[in-house]
């Protein structure tokens, strides 16, 4: 909690960055860090975020009460 409010983590690709060189990544280490910091939700850029050990990551998040959501990438130039 920060100032009494839960933390949320957003993993998103940068506007014009080439995904070959700058891809957002989330995995077990992300969930472990979220548990340590009492972060309650992870939002990822759907289709642009690499999820490492996805099944184990989701299981661990569920056990810790962490919500994972994926949202479509919003083009910043639109």
N, C-alpha and C positions, 0 to 999 in steps of 0.2 A: 504494500500500500504506500502511496505517496500522498501526503496531505489527506489521508483517510479514503483515498480513491484507489481502486484496483488498477494495476498496470495491464496494458495490452501491447502486444508486439505485432508490428506489420512488416512483412517481408515483401518487397516490391522491386521490380526491375526499374532502372533509371530510364527516364524518357527516351533518349536516343542512343543509349549505350547498346553495343552489339552483344547479344546474349551469349555468343561464343566466348567472350572474354569477361563478361560481368554478369553472371547468372546468380540470382538469389538462391540460397541454399538453407534448408532447415533439416534437422535430424535429431538424433538422441541427445546430442550435446545441447541443442537448442532447448529441448524439453527439460533437461536437467537444470539448465540455467534459469529457465522459467520457474521451476519448482523452488529453487533457491531464493528467487526474488519475489515469490508470491505473485507472479504474472498469471492472469486468469484466462487470457485468450490469445491465440495466434491467428493472424489473418495473412493468407498468402495470395500472391498474384497467380491466379489459375492459368495453367499451361505455360508458365514462365518460371516457376519456382521448382528447383530440384529437391525432392524429398528423399533423404537418405534413410535406409532401413524403415521405410514407410509403415509397414504393418506393426513393427515393434514400437515405432514412434507414436502411432495412434493409440496403441494399447497403453503405453506409459502415460500418455496425455489423459486418456480416459480414467485411468487409475488415480491420477492426481487432480481430476476435476477440471482439466484445462480444455477449453473449447477450441477447436480448429475449424476455420472457415476459409473457403476459397472464393475469391471474387474475380470476375473477368477484368483483364487489363483495360484501363481507361487511357486512351491515347491523349496525351497532354496537349497535342496540337489541334484536337477537335474543338 
